[in-house]
């Protein structure tokens, strides 16, 4: 709907695939226009924060646009299931190998996020999944996910503070989980010496500003 109440006319997509469509919206001032990327079907994606006790589950994902590995929470496109909660469970299984059991595990929607509202017309939904028992876990989607690991909560916070976890979905989900009480902030150890945590992309995959082949906190 436009400002005067008349129906908005959708600009034609100049590129699309099964996942996204790219539009050029007109610039009222006569400029070249604005790029807008829309998830196909208008169905929002999902991102899932796995929590087990005082540990958070993160995947190591090879992100081609930034040409390096990213430590982040599981996420993916929506639309394959009837609800976003079912999409979240699907992505959890594919990227971590964790088998969700609603008798002992709990899935909660904790909000949504605009990951880049200057370019993406997308509002992915954030979930937290509370895992109620120990179980083996290994990614099924090995084409994208290198590994899944559990990290102590303190170490995740240190990695975020040290700019080693840059993923906006992970930042948003962790903050919301703290604010909503799913993560007990009073239990964070603010005085301990940071653990040595390493994310090991190949040296050739690192950006120029990374001076070592090991990303670490000392």
Beta strands, then each sheet from edge to edge (+ up, - down):
strand 1: 13-16
strand 2: 20-25
strand 3: 34-39
strand 4: 46-52
strand 5: 55-63
strand 6: 68-72
strand 7: 74-76
strand 8: 106-113
strand 9: 124-130
strand 10: 145-152
strand 11: 197-199
strand 12: 215-217
sheet 1: 1+ 2- 3+
sheet 2: 6+ 5- 4+ 7-
sheet 3: 6+ 5- 4+ 9+ 8-
sheet 4: 6+ 5- 10+
sheet 5: 11+ 12-
end
